[in-house]
Amino acid sequence: MDRLLYLECYSGISGDMVVAALLDLGADKEVLMKALHSLSIQGFSVNISTVKKSGLNVCDFNVSLTDNAENHDHDMEYLYGTYEEEPHHPHKHRNLAEILQIIKTAEMTTEAKKIACKTFEILAESEAQAHGLPVEEVHFHEVGAVDSIVDIISAAVCLDNLDLPQVVISDLYEGRGFVRCQHGVIPVPVPAVANIAASNNLSLHIMKAEGEYVTPTGAALAAAFKTRDKLPDDFSIEKVGMGAGKRKTSLPGILRAMIVTAESNDDMICKLECNIDDCSGETLGYTMERLFAAGAKDVHYLPVYMKKNRPAYQLVVICSKSDVSEIEEVIFRETTTIGIRQTEMKMTVMHSQLVQIDTPFGDVNVKMCDYYGMYRRFYPEYSDVVEICRKHNQSYDKTYRMIQKLCEDTFKPFPC
């Protein structure tokens, strides 16, 4: 069964919230600290603690700058207050190439480096779009700042450490109004967040609450992490982690992360079908072979008439939901169809198991099916029956019925 990570962003998302939630889920702190100590940047310290949010114990990941550098990311007066003049920002401005080099030389796994690089590339592209510059010419405080670098690298290390390659991201709940940044007062969602959402299929939900709840770093991490659009229909929750935000807003500022396990849904199947009027019989025959090899439960062709009275075939495939993508790839590769219809269906099946029956001609494999003990049927394996018929010069029908009778005598039906 699939295990996946679900990030519930109903109170926004930021870099420190992501890291804290993943640590609360069980990401190894020692692995994280080893990676951070290996970074070729200075001027920061990290503190991991538990804080109270709305009466709940929530993990807090705090990056403190030690080189007298200003960090206004959590300064509510700066973000939303009134200043007669802009404060000075002594942060070092780094470009994307410099940051990728920092990641390259860090003590991280290849996968963690890949996640971190992808996140920074998403951020750089969004800022380049906002400022109308090529990515390689963008020098900007928001990504170059030490705290942003630490947040993103920490999130990548923690995700990799949890070993959850499948990630579902909820809608990103964002506020409204205006917020101050290095470039001045800008609308919420800020341009970088809007660009990231538009380019990476992230859904934004605008709340009535005033303020910025989704930061560019948080949005970029969501885009880099996301592998699935929605949770499975049925799942169980294995573990819950919660990460604290720093800003004092009307909402609690909690990012909830869950490890969930998709429940098996064996009674659901998919039917794929398409109409084909320009394939040869040889092509269709070969396609059937490839579909069964790809996991199809059943494949058949129906004669149909299409537009302009063309005789054609309707290809119908029954398969499990997990095999749909591979089955569709076979259909598109091997036939001339340009579209496939998909229907999800519920299936009722008899319980079946493979048994072996001792016969005068040797052991034979038989599929035994029963329906709540009321009905029981036996289906001898075709290849085993054929082998007996050829070896002993027996009639197929007579041999088949003989084996069925032996099964009925050996496996008595359940009492009703």
N, C-alpha and C positions, 0 to 999 in steps of 0.2 A: 504494500500500500504506500501511496505517495505521502511523504512528509514535506511540508512547506512552511515558509515564513509568511505571516500576515501582519502588515503594518496598518494600524487603524489611526488615520490622521484626522480625526474629528475635532481635534483641538490644535490643528496646524502641525507643522513639522520643521525641525531645524537640525543642524548637524549634531549639536550636543545632545538633543533629545534622542536621536537615532542611536548614538553610541551608548547612552545610558540604558536605553531599552534593551539593546543587544547584550550588554553586560548583565543586566537583570535576568535575561533568559539563560545565562550560563556561559557566555563567552569568557575565555581564559584571560584573567587580568595580567598574569605573568607574561603571556605571549604578547599582549598589547604593549605592556611597558617595555619589553625587550625591543619591539619595533620602534617605539617612540624614542628610546635612548640611542638608537642607531641613526637617527635623522641628522643630516648635516646642517641643522639650523639650531639656533640658540635663543634664549630669552623667554622661555616658558616653563611652567610647571603644571602638573596635572593632579587633581584631587578627585577621588571617587568616594562618594558618601551616600547616605540615605537621608532624604528630607521628607517633610510632611506637605502633601498637596491635597486639599479638600479632605483632610483627615486620613489620607492614605499614605502608606510608606512607599516612596518612589525613589528610584535610583537617580543620583545626580552626577553628571560628568562635567567637571569645571576646569577650563584651561585658564590659568592666570599668566599674564605677561609680566616678565621680571625686568625688562630693559626700559622701564619708564615709558613704555608705549601705551598710547591711549586705545581703549577698546570701548566703543560706544554702542556695541551691538545690544547690550542689556541696559543701557542708560535711557530710561523712559523720558527724562527731562530733555535729553538731547534729541531723541527720536521724534518726540511729539511736542516739545516745548518751544519757546520763542527765544531766539538768540539774536543779538544785535549784529554779531559778526561770527563767521565760521571759526570754530576752534581749529587748532593746528593738529594735523595727523602725522606723526613721525613714523608710521608704518613703512617698511620697505616695499616698494612696488616690484613685483616679479612678473615675468611673462610666463606663458605656458611651457616653453622649452626648459626654463630654469626649474620649474616645479616638477616636471616629468623626470628631470635629472635627479632631483632630491629623492623621488620615489624609487628610481632605478638603483640607487646606491644603498637603500634602506634594507634592513634585515626583515624581509617579508617573503611570504610564499609568492610564487609566480601568479597564482590566481588573485591574491590580495592586491598585488601590484596592478594587475589588469583591471580590477574593479576601481581602484583609486585613479588610475589614468583615465578610464572612461568617464568618471565623474568630473574630473577637471576639464576634459575635452568638451563635455556637455556645457559646463559653466562658461568656458572660453567662447564657445560658439554663440551662446546666448548674449554675452556681453559684446562680442563683435557685432552681432546683429543690432543690438541696442545703440551702439555708438557709430555704426556705419564704417567699420574698419575691418581689414583682413585679420584672421585669428592671430597670425604671427606678429601683428603690430599692436595687439592689445596689451597694455600695461595698466593693470587696475588694482586698486587697493583691496576690493572685496575678496578676490581669489588669492592675491599675493600675501595677505595678512597671515601671520604665524598661526593664529587661532583657527582660521579656516583650514589651513593645511593640516593641522593636528586633528581637527574634527573629521575631515574626510579620510585621512589615512587610518585613523582609529576605527571609523565605521567599516572601512574595507577589511581591515584585519579581523574585526569581530565577526562580520558576516562570513568570511572565509573559515574562521575557526569553528563556527557553529555548523558548517557543512550542510547548508540548506540551499541548494542551487535554485529551487523554485520559490519565487517570491510574488505575493499578491499585494498590491497597494490599493488602499481604499481611495475614494475621492479625497482630494486635498481641500480641507475646509479653510477658507481664507476670509479675512476681514475686508473692510473697506475704508476709504478715506485717504490720508496722505501720511508719508513718513519721510524723515530727513535722512539723507545719505551724504557721502562725500561730495556729490555733484549738485546737491541742493535738495529741495522738497519735491518728491515725486509721488505719483498716485499708487495706491495699492489695488491689485497686485502690482508689484514693481515690475518694470520691463523685463528683467532677467527671468523672473518667475513666469510671466506670461509667455515669453519666448520658449522656455523649457517645456511648459505644458503643451504648447502648440506643436512643437517639433517631436515630442516623445509620447504622444497619446496618453497624457495624464489628464484626468478629469478634475476641474476646479469647481468647488461649490462655494459661492459667495454668501457669507453670513451677514446678518444685520450688525454684528459686533464691529466696533471701530478698531482699526489697528492692523498691523502686519503680523499674521500668524504663520505664514509660509515664507521662509527665507530662501534666497537663491541656493544656498548650500543644501538646505533640506530638499528643495525641489530637484536639484541635480542628483542627490543620493537616491531619491525615489525613482527617478528616470533610469539611473544606472542599475539599480537593484531589480526593477520590475521585469518579470518573465511571463506573468499570466495576468489576464484581465479581470478574472473573478475567482472567488472561492468555489470549491466543489459544492454540489448541492447538499451533500451529507458529509459531515466531518466530525471528528472528536478533537478536543483541545488537550494537548499534551502538557503545555506549560505556558505561563503568561509572564511577561516582563513589562515594566513601566519605566519610562524615561521622563525626567523633569525638564521643563523649559525654565528659563530664567526671567523672562519678562513678566511684569505684573499687569495682567489684562483681566477682562471680565470673565474669561473662561479659565479653567484651572491650569492649562498648559501642560498636558500629559500626553505622551505618545505611548499607546499600548501596542505591544508586539506579542504575537502568539505563534507557538509552534503547533500546527494542526496536522492531523492525519486524515486523509480522504478515506471515507468508508467505502468498502466494496459495494457495488450496485449491480450484482450479476443478473438481475432480472430486467435490466435495460439494454436494449440493442439499438443499432441504427440501420436504417435501410437507405442505401444509395442507389439512385437510378438515373439513367440517361438514355436518350434515343439516338441511334446511330444508323445512318443510311448510306455510308460510303466506306465501309470496311469489308474486307474479304472474310470468308468463312475461316480461312487459315489464321488470320489476325485475331478473330474473335475466339477461336479455340485456344490459341497461345495465351491470349489475355486471361482467359479463365484459369489456366494453369498458374499464371503469375499471381492472380488474385488469391487463390487458395494458398499459395506459398507465402503471401503477405499476411495471412491470418483470417481470411474470409471464412465465415461459418457456412455460407451457402452462396452459390452463384448460379443464375439461370438467365436465359434469353427468352423473350416473348416476341412473336411476330406482330408487328404493328404497321399501320399506314400513316404516313406523315403528310405534311402539306404537299400539294401538287400531286397527290395520289402516289407518292413514292413508297414502295415496300421497304420496311426497315426492321430493325430489332431494338427492343428495349432491354438494356442491360440492367439487371437487378442484383444487388449485392447485399447480403446480410452480414453484419460484423459488429464487434464490440466497439464502444465509444473510444476506447484507447487506441484502436487500430484505424480510425477514420482517416487520419492524415496520410498514413502509408498507403492505404487502399486507394484514396483519391489520387495520390501521386502515380500509382500504377495505371489507373484508368486514363489519366491525362497523357501519360507517356506512351501507352500502347494503342490507344484508339484516337479517333479524329474528333471526339466530342469537345465542345468548348464550354460545357456547363454540366454540373452534377446536382441533382436534387437530393436533399438529405431530410430524412424523417426519423425522429427519435421515438422508439416504441417500447412498450412494456411487454415482456415475454414470460409466459408461464411454461415451465418445462418439468418433465418428470425427472426425479432423481436417478442418476445413472452411475454405474461403476463397471469397470472391466474385471471379469472373473474368468477363471480357467476351469474347463470341464473335461473330465477324463472320458474318452470315447474308445471304442474298439480299435480305432485307427490312430490313437495318440491324443495328446492334449490339444484342445482348441480354445482360442480366446473368444469370449462372448461378451457383448455389451448387455448388461442387465439393467432394465429401467423399471421403476415402480412409482406409483402415484398414491402416496399416503397409505400404502399397504392394500389398497382396494384393487389395483390393477398392476400386474407384473408382466413384462414382456422381455423376450430374449432375442438378440440379434447376433448370430454367429458372424465372426469376422470373415469378410468375403475372401481374402487371400488364403486364410486357413482352410476354408471349404474347398476352394479351387485346388489347393495342393493335394488334399485327400482324393478329390475326384480324379485328378490326373494320375496320382500314384497308384490308386486301386481301381481305376476304370469304373467309377461310380457316377450315377446321375446326380447332377447338382441339386435338383429339387428334392430328391429322395434323401440325400446326405444332409441337406440343410434342415429338413423336417425331423430327421432322426436326432440331430444335435439339439434342436429345440425341445423335443420330447424328453431327452436326458436331462436337460436343464430344468424343465417343469417338475420332473420327479425328484431332482436333487435339491432344488431351492423351493421349498413349499411357500405358498403365499401367506402374508401376515393375516391373522384373524381380523375381520372387519369390525 
